Amino acid sequence: MGFVIKLTGAELLFQFCSSRYEKGSMIITSNLDFSNWTQVFKDEQMTAALADRLTHRAHILAMNGESYRFKQSIKRA
């Protein structure tokens, strides 16, 4: 039997971002503050490393206000 590595979505995202780190631009969107990412990724050390890579030399745009998609849904109803 072969050895199978089962990666979680968090680990895959970390690997992808690490491989892209300082090689090209990325656009990441989230409706969560960085402080809440540990709840999603379940690993404090990996979450801190991911946030560190993503925020290094980044332009962070905090978008507050009403959801554009929700507003469109209300108009269709």
HELIX and SHEET records of a PDB file:
HELIX    1   1 GLY A    9  ARG A   20  1                                  12    
HELIX    2   2 PHE A   34  ASN A   36  5                                   3    
HELIX    3   3 TRP A   37  PHE A   41  1                                   5    
HELIX    4   4 GLU A   44  THR A   55  1                                  12    
HELIX    5   5 TYR A   68  ARG A   76  1                                   9    
END                                                                             
